[in-house]
Amino acid sequence: MRVSALCRLSRGAAAAPLAGRKGTAPRRGSASAWGRWEKQQAAGEIIQSSKKVLASLQKGHPTFKPTLAIVQASDEDLVQEINQNFAKEIGLHVIHICLPQGSSEDEIVGEILRLNEDPTVHGVALHLSENACSSKILNAVKPEKDVDGVSDVNLGRLVRGDTYNCSVSPTASAVMELLEKLVKTVDGKKVLLVEICGPLEASLQCLLQRKGAMTMSCQWKTQQLQSKLHQADVVVVGSTKPKEIPVSWIRPGTTIVDCYPDFLSGEHGYGQDVKYSNQSAIDAVGPLTIAMRMQNMVKTSERWIQSQQYREWNLHCLKLQPLSPVPSDIEISRGQSPKAVDVLAKEIGLLADEIEIYGQTKAKVRLSLLERLKDQTDGKYVLVAGITPTPLGEGKSTVTIGLVQALTAHLNVNSFACLRQPSQGPTFGVKGGAAGGGYAQVIPMEEFNLHLTGDIHAITAANNLLAAAIDARILHESTQSDKALYNRLVPVVNGVREFSSIQLARLKRLGINKTDPGTLTADEINTFVRLDIDPSTITWQRVLDTNDRFLRKITIGQANTEKGFFRQAQFDIAVASEIMAILALTTSLADMKERLGKMVVANDKNGQPVTAEDLGVTGALAVLMKDAIKPTLMQTLEGTPVFVHAGPFANIAHGNSSVLADKIALKLVGEEGFVVTEAGFGADIGMEKFFNIKCRASGLVPSVVVLVATVRALKMHGGGPNVTAGAPLKKEYTEENLQLVADGCCNLQKQIQIAQLFGVPVVVALNVFKTDSHAEVDLVCEIAKQSGAFDAVPCNHWSAGGRGAVELAQAVRKAASQENHFKYLYNLELPIIEKIRIIAQKVYGAEDIELSPAAQSQISRYSKQGFGNLPICMAKTHLSLSHQSERKGVPTGFILPISDVRASIGAGFIYPLVGTHGSLSRKNELSLIRGNQQ
């Protein structure tokens, strides 16, 4: 039985819809007329019922447009007309894909796979020749879209009795519907299936046997055919009866259902010898099959809508068996067996087509999820920040991981950690990786720290493509005439010269309202082709994600082919690229493309900004970044989910993971769940930028700030001796010293006050070390609560996993239930200088700011260029609240010097460089080239 039979059998149906048709039933004595009338009535009822169901679905989902794609490689135009008419009556949209009749198996499968991946197509049907219906083709149709029930998955579900989650063959359903009307019940009847095979045979046998019928199958050439026909109460045939088979072989009173009549010729093989009134009743499923198909399509639409709704988590956490002493991070990571990432994705409600798997433990998550869950209420939003960093480390990443492990693995609360991707520079440098530590880690640790899914490599490629375009444009403009440049930019292709869309946009910005390249004047051509970039103003550098000190200053253009055009340039670390900051702040692919186009790379010789859009490379940059925009899913040691996405620095950028990862995670955790993300450096830098830059970009409102501190770091802020990396700690840090702790708590108090400026409750997480005394821990917690923290909790997740952070998780849940008074620190409409002053005075505690002439000049320029309403991203040392890294605790009485001011227009912020010119340039250089990332 070919798949197309389910529509061939309807050839006798009228091309107009049957639904709603009224008429007088024929006299009962005319069996054939009576049968046709009953079929039309049955089909009409199904159409009307499906129409009502679909209308109800669309009432709750007004933008939903169910679409059925029919793949045809045959010549059944009338059948397609019936499909279209029935679909139109119900309210379904039909796409008809006509392939050549001789299409190969691979060509048909390729078309089916394309439709499987098309999110606008909800059902797929096949009209193919009998020879084309191979198992490979039938099973290529995604089971969820298989409206004809031909795939093995749908047949298996039918056999198991799972009729809700499967599509049943429309032909088989039509046969059952007719038999119910013709013979009332098939219970105890003998049903013979002749010339029926494949999915239809399996479906019919299953449905008939479930109703109590005894089924047999045979071919017209079967030797015992006469005996089988004579025994049968019902005969269902799948092809025209051969003329050599006499009708007399069929016992009088037998019901015959024909699944393959040739209505167009009027031949079905039974002639006029069968008397309908007293002997056999012949009927064909006709239009009823197409009505059943449309009913299947509506049911498929119902299931699709249900699949798009938020799904409750069914997370199976991994067991931890912490050892003492605690092994190395890599030993712990390799000692745990992570879940397959597709299993994790299913547990947290991700659909199979929403993930792109990279190996066994990583997967990209598609942004389509945001559209699917757009009506889902967000969960709670928690930021982990810290006191002013010290070489001793505070453990923000470890707290982030420990907190989500505690929430989900021990308190059974949905939670997601959202972390930055570490740069290869710090990973191979002094700092090391950023996967957390001890028994609070992201695993596999090597996968997390090295390459991940290639996002940083994509940023490197995009960044350097733009750098190459800048120098190439300068070279070409300096060596070619306007005409030659115009011919390069707008070439004649196949005799036609046309502007690209990006060129038309540039013409519009230039005030040239022309679309025909042949109509531009010489002056207009000159304006269009020449950017006149001033090489001394180029701010866009090449990048590399490796610490290579010999690339800090280089000379480019030494080859003879560059015709004497050379200049001094440099390499920055890849994550310092503005493209990384854009990736972290973007909200969609379209938004990212717009931001990439706005990136200012230099000024022209008239002092006007030159952008990536002016260079015409925006589309190329967006294509290179099309996969990097998707967050990467991983897991913690206890099997709870983690998003790793973006890794901008916290000095010249805002130091937070991506907006998109946070938005997706907030939808997935549900209204009562938690998303925990981390801000780089101390709260005075990372947290301030999180609120004033990231929250403005995302529109998200934080629920709680977790402020991380350690007794050792507080001792250093209290006046403890300097610490050298790798050297043994001095006794002040290993022995109890309550005075030193109390003195250092001033920094903790200041960071709590900074958080309170934004109206968000603060919970202090005190990372406990074995050298900390109970008195020291109690003292810190007491001072924190007296200073306005909602709560202060000691944590042991490094040595105990999530169990060691349960008290912290409970405190965070309570704090999140408090009334939130979140507000930004400053109004964007304020002048740039005033916004800088507010941050310096209210956050850092400076008396005032002092701008160098260069800084004042840049501020004036940015204001005139229309960039004055952007937020501020202060680039200063992270080791002190002031601009002097050696000043610990809470420095006072200082004037904050601003040596220069720069802009990341695509990312959307102005970044002042804090410090004296000489000291700042060295620190900034070290930060960029060596990768001092936190």
N, C-alpha and C positions, 0 to 999 in steps of 0.2 A: 504494500500500500504506500504510494508516494505521499509526501507531505502535502502536495498541492491538491490532493483529493479532497481535503476538507473544504476547499472552495470549488473544485470542479463539481462536486455534488450539488452545488447551489445554482447551477447554470439555468435551471428551470424557473428560478425565482425572478420576479419582476425587478427591474433595476431601481424602482422607487422604494423608499422605506416602507416597511409594513407597520411600523409602530403607529398606533392611534387610528388605523384604518378600520372603518366600520362597514358592515354589509350584512346581507341576509345569508344565513347558512343554507347550503344546498340541501335538497331532500336526502334523507338518510339512505335511500335505495341506491344512490349513485356513490359508490364507495370511493372511487378515485377523486371525485370532486369533493366529497366530504373530507378525505384525507388531506387534500391541498388546503381546504379551508381551516382545518384544525391546525395544520403546521403554521399557516400564516398567523392564526390567532396566538399560537404558542410563541412564535418568533416575536410577534408584536408585544406580548406581555413581557418577554425578557428584555426587549429594547426599552420599554417604558420603565420597568423596574431598575435597569441599569442607569437610565437617565436620571431617575430620582436619587439614586445613591450618589452619582457623580455630582449632581447639583448640591447635595448636602455636603460633600467633601469640599467643593469649591467655595461654599459659604464660609467655612472655617479657614480656608486657604485661598483667598481670592486671586492670588497671583499664580496659582498652580495651573499648568496647562499640560494635561496628560497627552503624550505623543506616542503613537504606534508607528514603527517603521516596518514596512513590508519589503522584503528582498525578493525580487522576482527574476527568474531566469527561464521564463516560459512565455507563451503567447496567449494568456488568459485575460484579455482586456475587460470582458464583461464582468468577470469575477472582481476585478479591481473597482469597477464602477459600483458594484453592490457593497463592497467594503467601504468605499468612500461615503456612500449614501447612509448606510447604517451608522457609521462613525459620526457623521454630521448630525444625524437625528439625536444621538446621545450627547454630543458635545465633545467628542474626541477629535484630536488632530492626527491626520495620517500623512506619513512621508512615504512615497512610493519610490523605491530604488530599483531601476530596471537594468539588469546586467545582460550582456549578450548571452544567447542560448548556449553557446559553446564555452562558457566561462569555466576555467579550471577549478578544482577543489580549493587550491590555495587562494585564488582570487575571491571566491565566495567566502571562505573563512576570514580573509583579510577584511572584507566589508563588514562581516558580522562582528569581528573584534573591534572595529572602529565604532560601531553602534553601541557595543557593550560599554565603551569608555565615554560615550557622549552623555553627559549628565542631563541633557534636554530630552533624551529618548528614554521612555519608561517601559516600552514593550517592543519585542521583535518577533515577526512572523516570517515564515519562509514559503515561497511559492516556487518550487523547483521541479525539474523533471525527475522521474523515478530513479534514473541512473545517478543523479547528483546527490541523492539523499544518503550519503555515507554517514557512518557513526561519527567521524571526525567533524563533519559539518553540523550535524544535529547537536553534538555536544559542545560546539563552539559557542552556542548561544548561552549567555549567562543565565543560570536558572532563575534568577530574580526577574529577568526580562522575557522569559520563555512563555509567551501567552498560549502557545499551541501544545505545551506539555510534551515536547519531543525529547528533551534531554534526559539522560540517565538519572540525574539527581531528582528531577520532578517525578519520574516514574517510580523511583525508589521511595519517595515520600508518599506517593499514592498507595503503593503496596503496604507500607507501614501504617496506613490509615491517617496520615497527616495531611488531610485534604485542605486544611486552612492555609498551610504554608506552601502549597503546590498549585500549579495550573494543570487541570485535567484536559486531555485532548478534547477540543470542541466537537469533533466528529463523534467520539465515544459518548460525550454528554448528550449530543443530539439523538443518537440511537437510543439511549436509555430513556430520554424524554418521550420519544415516539412509542417505545414499547410500553411505557407506563399508560399511555393513552389507548394503545391498540389492544393490549392483552391484560391490562390492569396490574398483573403481578407476574414476575418470571420465576417466583419461588417454586422449585420442583420441576420447572420446565427444562427441556433439552434444547440448547441453543448451539447451532452449527455456524461457525465462522468460515466462510469460503473465500479464498484468495485475499485474506487479510493478514498482514504481517507487520513486523516492526513495532514502533511505539503504539500504533492503534490497536494491534492485537493484544499487546500487554495491558493496555488500559481497559479494553472491553472485557477481557477475561477477568481482570481484577474487579471491575464494577459489577459484572454479572454474577460472579461467584459470591460476592458480598451480599447480593440480593437473593441467594439461595439457588441460583440456576446451575445446571450442569453444562459445561462448555466443551466443545470439540472444535478442532481446527483441521482444515484440509484444503487441497487445491482442486481445481476443476478436473485435473488429470488423475486424481486419486482413484485407485482401482475399486475401492469399496464405496465410491461416491453415492451410488444408487441406494445402498443400504443406509448410509448415513443420512441422506436427504429424507428417506422415508421415515426414519426414526425421529427426526427433528420436529419440535413444536414451533421453533423460530429459526429462520435462516437469515444471517446477515452476510451480504455479499460485497466484495470490494472491487469487482470488475464485471464487465458485461458477460452474460452467460453465453458460452459457445453454442452455435446452432445445433451441433450434434448431440447436445445434452437435451433429451426430451423433457418437456414440462411435466409429463406424467410421472416422472420420478419423484416429484414433490407431492407429499401426502396432502389430500384435500384438507382445508382448514389451517394449513401452515401460514404463519405470518412471515412475510419476507420484507426485510429492510435493505434497500439498495444504497450502498455508499458511493457508487460510481456509475450512475446512469448517464447516457449521452442525451441530455434533454434537447440539445440543439437539433439533432437529427430525428428525435422522437423514438430512438431505439434503446431498449433496455434488455432485449433478448428473451422476453417472455411472451411476446406476441399477444394474441387475443384469446388464447386457449385457457387462460386462467380466469375463472369466474369469481369476481370479488364478493358477490353477495352471499354465496353459500360455501365457497371452497377457500381459496387462498386470498390473502390481502397483501398487495404489494405497495410499499411506500418507500420514499426516498427522503433522506434527511434535509435536502434542499437548503432553503435560506436559514433553517434552524441552526445549522452549523455556524454560519457567520454571526448570527445573533449570540451564540454561545461564545464565540471568539471575543466579541465585544464585551460580553459579560466578564470573561477572563481578564480582559484589559482593564476594566473598571476595578476588579478585585486586586489586580496587580498594582493599580494606582493607590488603592487603599493601603496595601502592604508597604508601598514605597513611602507614603506619607508617614505611616507609623514608624518606619525604619529611620526617618529623618528626625524623629523626636529625641529628646534627651534620654539617655539610657542610664539606668542605675548601675553603679560599679559592682563588679563581681571579682574584686581583687584578691588574689591569693598571695600573701606576703611570704617572703623567704625567711627561714629561721636563722638566727645568729647564735653562735656559741663563742662568746668572747673569751679570749685567753689572757692569762696574766703570767708574766709581763706581756704587754701588748706588742704583737709582732710589728714588723715594718708595714707601711702602707701597701706596698706592692705585694707582700705576702698575704695580707688580709684580702686584697682585691682578687688575687688569683685563687684564694682558698674558697671563694664563693662561686657557685654556678648560677649565672644569671638566667632569667627566663628568656625564651625566644621573644624578640620584640613584637612579632605579630600577635603572640599570646597576650602580652602586656597591653597592646593597643586594643584588643577585643575586650579585655577586662575593664578598661576605663571608658568604654563606649565609643571608640573610634570605629568607623566603617572600614571594610576592607579596601574600598577604593579611595580612602582618605590618607593612606600611608604609602610611602615609597621606601621599600626596605633596602638598607645598606648592610649586607652581611647578616649576622645572627642577632646583633645586639643594638643596632641603630636603625632609625627610620625617620625620613622626612615626613612631616605632616602638612597636608595641603590646606591652603587657605580657604577652600570651599566650605570647610567646617564652620567658619564664622557665619556664613550665610545660612547653613542648615540650622544652627543653634542661635540664630539672631534673637529669638524671643525668649531664650533661656536666661533666667536671672543670674547675674554674676555672683561668684562666691566672695569671701572676704579676702582683702588684699593686704599682705604683710610685708614690710620692708625691714631687712636686717642691715643695720649700720654699725659703726663702731666708734670708740674713743679715738683720739688722735693716734695714728699708728706709731709703733716703735719697732726696732729690729727684733724684739722678742715675739712679735706676732700676737694677734688677738683671736683669730680663728673664726672670722665671719662665715666663710664657706662651710666650715665644719658645723657651726651652729645652724646654718640654713638646712643642711642635710639632716642633722640630728633632729631638728624640729619637725620636719615632714615625716621622718621615720616614726617619731613618737606619735604624731597626730594620726597617721594612717595605720601603722602596724600595731599600735598599742592602745589607741583610743577609738579606733574604727571610724575615723573622720576622713573624708576625702581630702587629699592635699596634693599639691604639685610644687616642686621646687623649680625655679627658673634661674639659670645661671649663665654667666658669660662664658664664651669659648676662650680658653687661654691661648696666648700667642706662643709661637715656638721660641721666640727670643727669651722670655723669662723662664720657660720650661727647661731650656738647656743652660740657663744662667744660674744665678745665685738663688733666686726665689723658688724655682721648681714649678711643679704643676699646680693645678687649682681645682682638683677633684674632691676637696675635703681631706679628711685624714682620720686615721684610726678606724673605728667602727662606724664612722659617719662619712661615707664616701659615695661617689658615683662610680659605677663599674660598667664595663672594664676600664680600669684606670688608664691603661695605655691608649685605648681607643679615644677616651675623653681628651687626653692631653696632646695627642699627635694626630694631625690631619682632620680627625673627626669625619665630616662628610664633604670636606673641601671648600667650605665657605671662605676661609681666609685666602685660599689660592684663587678663588673667583674674584675676590676684592683686589688681589695683587694684579691679576690679568686686566681687570677693568681700569684700575688706577694707571697702570703703565701704558695701556692703550691711549688713554687721554694724554699722558705725558708725551708720548710719541707724536700724537696729532698736533700738539702745540708747536713742537720744534719743526715738524714737517711743514706746517702752515707758514711759519716764519721764513723758512728756507725758500719755499715756492714763491711767496710774495716778494721776496728780495731778489729773485732771479728771473721772474716772468712778467710779461705784459698783462694788462687787464684782459685783453682778448684771449690770451693763452690760458689764464686762470679761469675765465668764464667757460671756455671749452672743456676744461678739466672738471669744473664743478657741475656744469649742465651739458653733458655730452649729447651728441645726436645718436640715438639708438634706433636702428631700422628706419632711418629717415625722419625720425620724430625727435624733437627736443622738448622736454617737459621738466618743470620744477617738481622736486619731491615735496612732500607735505612739510618737512622740516625747513626746507628752503622757502616755501610760501610763508611759513610762520616768521622767518627772519625778515623777509620782504615787508611783511605787515609791521613788524617792530620798527623797521627803518622808515615807515611811512610811504612805502612804494606799493600802491594798490593795483598791481598788475599780475596777471597769471600767465601771459604768453611771453616766453623767453625772447621772442623776436621783437618785442615792442619796447624793451628797455633802452633808454638813452645811454650815451657814453658815460655821463656823470653817474647815472643810476647803476650802471654796470660796475663802475669804480667803487661806489659805496657798498655794493653787494659783495664783491669778491675780496675786498681788502679789510681785514680785521685790524691791521696796523698795530700788532701787539708790541708793547714796549718790553724787551727782554729783561730789563732791570726790575720789572714789577712782577715777574712770574713767581707765584707762590706755590704752584703745583709741583711736587717732587715725585720722583720715582720711589717705589717701596720694595722691601724685601722682608720676609718674616724670619730673618736670621740676624743675630748680633754679629755684624761685620764692621769693625771700627774703621777699616780702610775705605769704606764707602761713605763716610760721613761728609767728606768734601771730594768732589771729582770734577774733572773737566770733560765735557762731551763735545762731539763734533770734530774729532781730530782726523778723521778719514778724509782723503782727497775728494771723495764724492760729496762731502758736505760744503765744498767750495769756500772754505775759510770761515764758515759760520761755526764758531765754538763759543761756549760760555761755561761758567762755573755752576755746578749743580750739586745735588746730594741725594743720598738714599735715606729714607726714614723707615722705621719699622712698619710693617704692613698694617697693623691694627691702628696706627696713628692716621691712616688715610681718612679723609672726610667721608669716603664711601662707606666706611665701617660705621661712622656715626649716623649716616643716613639709614643704613640697614637697621640700626637699633631703634630709630625713631619713626620709621615709615609705618603706615597703616594699611597699605595695599600695594599691588604691583603698579597701578596707575599713579599712586602718590609717590612711589619710589622713582618712577620715570620722571615725574615732574621735578622732584628734588634733585635728581642727577643733572637735569638740564639747567637748574639754577646755580650750580656750583661755579663760583667765580675763580678763574685760574690765573688771571693777570689783569692789567689795565691796558687800554690802548694809549696811543701817544697823546690823546686829548684828555687822559685821566678817567675815561669811562670804563666800567667793568666789562671784561670779556668772559663769557660763560661757555660751559660745555655745549649748550644749545647753539651758540654762535659757531662753534667748530663743527657742528653737524654730527656729533658722535653719540647723542643721547640714546638712540635706539640700540646701537651696538653695546653700550654700557648696560642697558637694561637686559639685553639678551644674555650677556655674560653673568648677570646677577639673578636670572629667572629661577634658578634652583636654590641659590643661597638665601632667598627671601623666606624659605620654608623652615620653620624650627625643627630641630633634631630631637627625637624622643630617645631617652635612655632610662636607666633605673638606678636606684640606690642599692646598697648592700642588702636591704630588707625588701627589695622588690617593689618599692613605691616609685611612681613616675617622676621623671625629670625632663625639663626642656633645656637644651643647651643652644643658645642662639645669640650671636653677635658678641663683640668684645671690645667696645671702645675704651680708650684710656680715660682715666678720671681726672686728668689735668687739662689737656687741650680739648678734651671732649667730656661727656657727662658721666661716663663710667658705670653704665647700667646695661643689663641685658635687654633684649628687644621688647618693644611694645607689642608686637604680634604674638610672641610667645606668651606674654602675660594675658593678652585678650583671649587667646585660645584656651589657656589653662583655666581662666576664670569661668568660662562656659562649661568646661568639662567637669570641674569639681562640683558644680551645682550650688544652689543658694546657700547651703550650710557648710560648704567646703572652704578650703583655704589655699591661696596661692602665696608662696613665700619666695621673695626675690631679694637680691643683695645689691647694695650700693658700694662702689669702690671707695677706698681710703676711709677717712673719718667722716662722722656725720656732718661736720662743717663743710665738707666738699661733696662727697658722693650723695649724701641725703639731701642737701640743699639743691643740688642739680636734679636729683630725682623728682623733687617736688616742683621746682620752678621751670624745668625744661621738659622732662619726660611726662609728667602728669598733665602738663599743658598740651603736649602733642597727642596723648592718648585719651584725655578726658576722664581718666580713671581716678577714683578717690581712694586713698589708702585708709586702712582700718586701724592698723597698729604699727608702731616702730619698735623693733627689738634692737636694743643697744648693747653691743657686745663689749665686754671688758675682761681683763685678767688682773689678778693681784700683782703679778710681776710687772705688767705694763704700767699700772697705777703707781707702783713704787718708783719707776723711772721718772714719771711725771712729778713725783713728789720730791725729786732731787737725788735719786739713786745714781750710782756711777754709770758711765757709758758702757755700752755692750758692743763687743766685737764678734761678728759672725764667726762661728766655729770655735771660739774660745770658751773655756769653762766659765760659768756664771759666778759672780762674786757672792759672798755670803749674804749681802743685803737682799738678794733675790731668792735665796734658798732657806733663810732662817726667818722666824717671825719678827716683824718690825711694824707694829701697829701705827707708830707715828708717821713713818714713811708712807704707809698706805693711806692714812687720813689726809696727809698733805697732798698726795696724788689724786685724791678723789675730786679735787677742784676741777680737773679736766672732765671727769665724768659728769659732774654737776653742770658744767658749761654745755656739754653736748645734750643733756636732758633739756636745758633751757632753750637750746636751738630748736629741738624737736617741738617744744611747746609753742614756739613762734608760729608754727603751722597748724596748731590746734589738733594734733594727733596724739592719742595716749601712748605712753612709753612703758615698755617692759624691759628691764635690764637683765641680760643673760650673762652670768659670771662663769666663764670657762674655768673650771677648777683643775689645778695641777696637784700632784702628790706632795709638793713642797709647801702648799698653802696650808696654813693652820685654820682650825675652825673659827678662832677669834677673828682672824683677818677676813675670812669669808663673811662672817656675820656682820662685821663692821662695814664692809662695802655695801652689803644689802640694806643695812639700816640707813646709811647715809643716802643711798639712792632713793629710797622711799621717802625720806625726809625732804629730799630735793625735788619731789614732784613726780617721781616715777609711779606708775600704777602698781607695779610690783617689781621685785628684784629676786631672781632665782638662781641658785647655783646649779651648774650643769655638768654631767659626767658622760655625755654621749660619745666622746672620743674613746673612752675605755669600755663603755657598756652599750653603745649603739642607741637606738631610739628609746630604750628603757631608761637611759640616763637623762633624757630630756622630757620625760612625761610631765614633771612639775612645771617646766617652762611651757609646754603645750597647753596645759590647763590654764595657766596664767594668761596666755595669748588669747585663748577662747573667751575668757571672762573680759579681757580688755576690749576685744572686738565687739562685744555686746554693748559697750558704753556709747553714749551719744558722741557723735563725731562733729567737730567744728573746723574741718579742714579749710585752709585758706592759703593763697599764695603770698609770698613775702612782699612782692611789689607789683605795681600796675605796669603793663607793657608800654603804656602810652607815655610813661615818664621818660625824660631825656636819658641817653646812655650814661652820662656822668652820674646822674642821680641814682640810677639803678646800681651802678658799681659802688657808690657811697653807701647805700642801704645795706648791701651785702657785707662790706668791709666793717661797718660800725655795728650792725645788729648780730651778725654771725661771727665774725672774727674778733670783735671787740676793739677795733682800731679807733683812734680818735678822729682820724680823717684820712683822705687819700691825697696823693700827690702825683700829678700826671706829667710825664716828660713831654717836651715839645712834639716828639714823634707821635706819642699817644693822642695828644690833643688834635694834631693834624688828621690822624686817622679817624677819630671820632667825628670830626667835622665832615670828612669825606663820606663816611658811611651814612651820616644823617642826611646829607644832600642827595645821596644815591637812593634813599628810601628805605634804608635798613635800620633805622632808629628804633623801630618797634619790636625788635627781636629780643628774646631773653638773653641773660648774661651767663657765660660759662667761664668762671675764673680759673686761670692756669697759674697755680702757685704750688709751693712745696706742700707736701702732705704731712710732713714731719712736725709741723707746728701750726698753731692757730694763726700765727703771724707769718711774715715773709722770711723769717730767719729760722732755719731748721733746727738750730741748737737751742732755741727757747722752748722749753717744755712747759707743762702745766697750762696756766692761763695767762699768757703775756698781756700786759696793759701798757697804755701810754705810748703806743707806737703809731707812726704815720705809715700807711700802706702805699708803697711806691708802685706806680703803673708805668712800666718802661715802654710798652707798645700795646696796640690794640689790633687784633686781627678778626677775621670773620669767616665762618663756615655757613655761607648763605644757603647752600642746599640742605644742610642739616638743620639750619634755622636758628643759629645763635651767634652772638659776638663773643670772642674770647680775649679778654685783657691779659697781658703777660705781667705777672706780679713780681716785683723785685727790681734791684738796680740792673742796669743793662748788662754789665759784665757778669755778675753772678747768675742772672737769670739765663743768659744764653747758654752757659755751661750746664746748668741743671736741666734746662729744657732739652739740650742736645743729648745728655745722658739718658733722659727719660725716653726720648724718641728712639735713639739708636740701640741702647742696651735693653730697652723694654722693661722699665720699672713699673710694672702693672700690678695693681691690687684690686 
